[in-house]
Amino acid sequence: MKAIMYERYGSPEVLQLREIEKPSPKDNEILIKIYATTVTSGDWRVRSLTVPVGFRLIMRLVFGISKPKQPILGTELAGMVEAIGKEVKRFKVGDQVFAFSDAAMGCYAEYKCMAEDGAIALKPPSLTYGEAAALSFGGTTALDFFRRAKLQRDERVLVNGASGGVGTAAVQLAIHFGAEVTGVCSTSNVELVRALGASHVIDYTQADFTQNGEVYDLIVDTAGSAPFFRCKASLKSGGRLLMVLAGLPEMLRAPWVSMTSCKKIIAGPASACTEDLHFLAGLAEAGEFKPVIDRCYSFEQIVEAHRYVDAGHKRGNVIISLEKGV
């Protein structure tokens, strides 16, 4: 089978198309023929080791000190079950599914085996394979942070970086949970964020949300540009700063802020589970959540796709299509 592999950290050019052995499912696994995958911010950070302050050594320890332990990137997929192990009960051959492999990665390939109790769910019929592939990363990240923050109906939520993969998911999910949402983005993305349902949209090139006198119950920082010292005055008493993208110094400061003030920082890696994928699929089928698709590239254009994501201007999600028409 074909797979996109990399043997060293670096620019998009380290990614190469290779022929490798097609995997076979173990007794508790399913074999998925992948129709679509994605290029997330997580993929390019792992590939390039472009990480927030303090995490470079930690990333090498986790993903490989001198070279990548897992030579195949990709955390999201959508496709069809081609074979199942003899102990598998949840899925059958022919099922259309989407899945999230998280740190295990391995989705930049024509086929992938996953344990049936992993983060896998049936694809919502109303979504294309490309849209289904993009459900997981942004959606599960936003869900996990909202869960930890105990988001309540009628709370005021500001999403900084509202036009990215996590940001567009956070805007839609906060609205679903009954919050009043303000999105912060660039001029070119104002209409997109407004179309997602945000009650207010701030163009950061024209105004600084920390200087307008408004206060929020939750501030979701997906861009890494709203540290606590900058936005603490914009948080209500009892307010929570959700640092989706944070450097190590900010994360270490979180317990101190919670102990010495009436506000709280919530940071650290997001976790995902199968129930989250089922929840997102249900919202998608009900028309309450839909991944925003920026661009779609072919499997052979993976380097170009990574170059685009590296530039930092993607709107929502970038799809990699392994099959025509997905």
N, C-alpha and C positions, 0 to 999 in steps of 0.2 A: 504494500500500500504506500501511498504518498504521505509524507509528513514534512512539516516545516521544522527544522532543527537549528540549534545554535550551540557552538562549542566554547564560546567565550563571551564575556560581557562586552557591550559596546553599542555602536550605532545600529540602525536598522539593517545595514549591510551584513551583519553577522548572521542574519537569518537565511537559511538555504533550503531549497526543496530537495528532499532525499527519498529514496525508495527503501523501505524497511519492512520487516516481517509483519504480516497482519496478525493481530492478537486473537487468542481463543478464550472464550469465557470460562472461568472456573465454575464450580458447582453452584455458587451463590451469586454469580455475576450475569449481567446481560451484555451482549455485544451490540453497540450502537453504530449504525452507519451515519456518519455526520453529514448533514446537508448545509449547516451554517454554524459559524462561530463568530467571535468578536475580537476587537482590539480594545482593551480597557486601559485605563490609567495604570492599573496594577501590572498589566503585561509589559508596558514600556518601562515602568520603574524596575521590575525584576530584570528585564533585558539589559538596561543601561546602568543599573544601580544608581539612578537618580532618585534619591530619597530625602525626606526631611532631615534636618540637623540631628545628628546623634545616632542615626540608624544604619549607617553604611556598614559598619563592622557586624552589626546584628544581622543584616540582610545576608552578608557573606556566610555567616555561621549557619543560617537557616537554609539558604539556597545553594551553597557551595562556595568554599573559600577561594580557590584558584580558578575554578570553572564551574558551570552549572551542574548540579546533581541531576536535575530533570532537564534534559535537552529539548523538550517539547513544551512550548508555552501554550497559553489559552486556557481560560477558566470557565467559559460558557459554551454550550453547544445546544443544537436542536437537530433531531434526526429521527431515524426509524430503527426499531429493534430488529436486528437481523438474526440473532441466535440467543438462546438462553441456556444457563446451566441447569442441571437436573433438579436442583433444589429450589429454583426460582418459582414463586407463587404470584407475585404482584404484577408481573408483566408477561406479555406473550409476543411471539414473533408478529411483526406488522404494526405494533403499537407506535404511534407518533409521540415522541417525548422531547422534553427539554431538560437540561441538567446543569448543575454547577459543581465543578470539581475543586474550586477554591485553590488553596496552596498546592494541591497535588497536580494541578494544571493538566497538560497532555491533550488539550482539545484541538491543537493545530495538526490534525491528522484526519485521514479518511475514515478511520474506525477507532473506537475507544471502548474498553471494557470498564464497567463500573459495578460495584456491589449493588444488589437490588434495594438494600436499605440505605443507600446513599441519597444525596440530594437530587432526586430524579422525580419528575412528575409528567403526567400526560399533557401534551401540547394543547392549549386552548384551540378549538376548531376555527375560531374567527381570526386567529393570528397566522401570518406567514411563518415559515421556519426562521427567517431572519429576525422578525419581531420576537418570536419565542426565545431565540438564542439570547436576546438582549434583556430578557426579563430579570435575570438573576442578580447580577453584580450590583447594579444600582438599587434595585428593589430590596434585596436582602440587607444591604448596608443601611439604607434609610430605615427599614423596619427595625433593625437591631438597635440603632441609636434612639429611635422614638420609644422603643420598649424600655430601654435603660433610663430614659428621661421621664417616663411615665406621662407621656403626652395626653392632655385632657381636651375634651370638646370645648370650644370657644376660646381656647388659648390663642395668643398672638404669636405667630411663628415667622421668623425671618430666615430665608435661605440665601446665604452668600455663595455665589457660584451656581445660580439657579438654572443655567442652561446646559450644564454638563450631564454626564451619565447619571451620577448620584443626585445632582441637583434637580433634574427634571423628575426623577422618581420621588424625591423628597417633597417637592411641591404637590404632586398629585396625591401622594399618600397622606400628607398633612391635611389636605382638603377632605379626603375620604374620612379622616378621623374627626372632622368637624372643626378644624382650626381656621383662623383667619390668617391668610398667608401673604407675606410680602416677599417678592423675589428681587435679588440684586444681580445684575448682569450688565453686559456691554450694550452699546447702542443698537448694534445689529441683531441682538437677541431679545429686545424688549417685547416685540410682538409675539414671539414664540412663547415666552414665559407668561404673557397675558393670556394667550390662547389656552395654556394649560390650566387656567382657572385662578391664577393669583389675583387677589383683590387689589394689590398695589405692586407696582414694579418700579424699582429705582435703577437708573442708569448710572453706574459708578463713575463713568467719565464726566458726568455732569453734577453729581451730588455725592456726599459722604454720609452714609446712613448713621454713622456714629455722631454726627453733628446736627442732626435735624430735630432733636428733642424727643423723638419717639422712643418708647420702651416696649420690650417684648418679653414674653414668658420663655421662649426658646429662640436661640440663635444657632442656626446650623451652618457651620463653616466648612464647605467642601473645597474651598480654594486655598486654604492656608494663609489667608490674608487678614483674618480677623482674630488675632490673639486676645487673650483676656484683658490685658492692659489697655487695648484699644477700644474694646466694645463693652467694658464692664458697666459704664454709665447707661448703656442702651438696654441693660437687663433689669427687669423688675426685681423687687425683693422676692426671693425664692426662684429667680430665673436660672435657666441652665444653658450653658454654652456647650454645644455638641461639636467637638473638634474632630471631624472626619479625617482631616489632613492636619497633623500636628507634629512638631518636632519633639525630641526627647525632653528638652528643658520645660516646654509647656505641659507635657504629660506629667512630669515629676512635680510640677507646681500644683496640679489638680487637688491633691489631698489637703494641702495648706490652704488653698482658697476655700474649700468646703468647711474647714475648721475655723477659719478666721473671718468669714463673711456670711451673709445670708444668700449667697449665690453659689453656683456649683459648676465645675468643669467636668464634662463626661468625654473621655478620650479612650484610645486603645483600639485594637483590631476588632472589626465587626465579625460576628459569627452568623452562620446560616444553618438552617435545618430543612428537612423535607417538608415540614408543616408550613414553613414560609413560602416555599415554592407553590404548594397547593393554594395557599391564601392569595398569592399574586396571580396565579392562573384563574382563580375565581373572580378576582377583581377585573382582570383583563376580559374575561368572557362576558362580564356584566357591563363592560364599557367604561369602567371607572379608573382604569389604569392601562396606559399603552406606552410602550417604550418609544422614545423619540429616535428616529433613524436619520442620521446625518448623511452618510455615504455608504455605498456598498462596493466592495472590491472583490475580484476573483481570488482564488487561492494562490495563483501565480503572481498576484500583485501585492503580496503580503508586505514586502519591503516598502512599497509606496504607501500602503495603509499605515504602517508604523511611522513613516516620515510625517504623515499628516497628523497623527495623534501626538507625536513629539512636539509639534509646533504649538500645541496648547490651545487651539481654537475650535475644537470639535463641538458640535451641538448635539447633545444626547449621546448616541451610540454609533460606532463604526462597525459595519458588518462585513464578514468574510464569507463569500458564497462558494461552496464546494460543488453545488449543482445549479444548473441554469434555472432561472425562474423562481428562486426561493427568496 
